[in-house]
């Protein structure tokens, strides 16, 4: 089970390029700064970085295809 804080952290690194860059430079440090538990910090350190990049690009494309409201 994940916490809302953990889910928010993941969402941010998927959609915020600057946050993702900081994360990729220092995954542990960024996760600790976000207040994640030790178990969550360990999990994000093992994140599939290729998958992270693919998901971020996919979300970016979807965002740009959305019609204006």
Backbone torsions as a table, in degrees:
resi	resn	phi	psi	omega
1	UNK	NA	135.7	180.0
2	UNK	-103.7	159.5	179.1
3	UNK	-96.1	157.9	176.1
4	UNK	-57.5	-35.5	179.4
5	UNK	-63.9	-42.7	178.7
6	UNK	-63.9	-45.7	179.9
7	UNK	-63.6	-40.1	177.9
8	UNK	-64.9	-38.5	177.8
9	UNK	-61.9	-47.3	178.5
10	UNK	-61.8	-45.1	179.8
11	UNK	-58.2	-41.7	-178.5
12	UNK	-64.6	-42.9	-178.6
13	UNK	-72.4	-19.7	174.8
14	UNK	-76.2	-36.9	-171.5
15	UNK	-108.3	-14.9	-177.1
16	UNK	-110.0	107.6	-174.7
17	UNK	-60.2	-39.5	179.4
18	UNK	-66.1	-42.0	177.8
19	UNK	-63.9	-40.0	178.9
20	UNK	-64.4	-41.7	178.2
21	UNK	-61.5	-45.3	177.5
22	UNK	-61.7	-42.4	179.3
23	UNK	-61.1	-46.0	-178.3
24	UNK	-65.8	-26.7	177.4
25	UNK	-79.1	-32.8	-176.1
26	UNK	-154.9	75.4	-175.7
27	UNK	-57.0	-49.3	-178.2
28	UNK	-62.0	-47.2	-178.5
29	UNK	-60.7	-43.3	179.9
30	UNK	-67.1	-38.8	179.3
31	UNK	-67.6	-39.9	177.7
32	UNK	-65.3	-44.7	178.4
33	UNK	-58.9	-31.7	-179.6
34	UNK	-78.0	-5.5	177.4
35	UNK	82.3	23.0	179.3
36	UNK	-73.6	155.2	176.8
37	UNK	-71.2	165.8	179.2
38	UNK	-59.4	-40.5	178.6
39	UNK	-63.5	-41.4	178.7
40	UNK	-67.8	-39.4	177.3
41	UNK	-60.1	-46.0	178.1
42	UNK	-59.7	-40.4	-179.1
43	UNK	-65.0	-44.6	-178.3
44	UNK	-71.5	-25.8	175.3
45	UNK	-65.0	-27.2	-178.7
46	UNK	-94.9	6.9	-176.5
47	UNK	-58.3	143.0	177.1
48	UNK	-72.0	105.5	-174.7
49	UNK	-68.8	-33.2	175.6
50	UNK	-66.9	-44.3	177.2
51	UNK	-61.8	-39.1	177.1
52	UNK	-59.6	-46.4	179.8
53	UNK	-64.2	-44.1	179.3
54	UNK	-62.0	-43.8	179.4
55	UNK	-64.8	-42.5	179.6
56	UNK	-61.2	-43.5	179.1
57	UNK	-65.6	-39.6	178.5
58	UNK	-62.7	-45.7	179.1
59	UNK	-64.1	-37.9	178.6
60	UNK	-63.1	-44.3	178.9
61	UNK	-62.7	-42.6	179.4
62	UNK	-63.1	-40.2	-180.0
63	UNK	-61.5	-41.9	-178.4
64	UNK	-74.6	-21.3	179.2
65	UNK	-84.8	-17.1	-177.9
66	UNK	-62.9	133.2	177.2
67	UNK	-69.1	149.7	179.6
68	UNK	-65.7	146.0	179.6
69	UNK	-113.9	NA	NA
